[in-house]
Amino acid sequence: MTEEQARRTANVVMFAGAATAVYFVLKDRRLRRLAWQLARGWATGPLVAWSATEIRRAWEESAARHAPQQAQARPEATRGTTVRSGVA
């Protein structure tokens, strides 16, 4: 068996297991309710924290990418001006 065949077989087995689990959760009212509560808890906790972290990381990366361009443009724009207490 090649590595590709082994991966494909493992993917099929994992899919079958996940589909079976989904079937039993949807079939049983108690499990459906538990799954819904867990999903709501995850959506209001870890998902929000992860989203905020990713947005902040993307914002900082975006600023870092544009910083060299702004640094090159700045000396020409501020030539001959004196900055005192934050006011140009």
Protein Blocks (a to p, Z undefined) as FASTA:
>chain_A
ZZklmmmmmmmmmmmmmmmmmmmmmmpmklmmmmmmmmmmmmmmmmmmmmmmmmmmmmmm
mmmmmmmmmmmmmmmmmgoiaceehiZZ
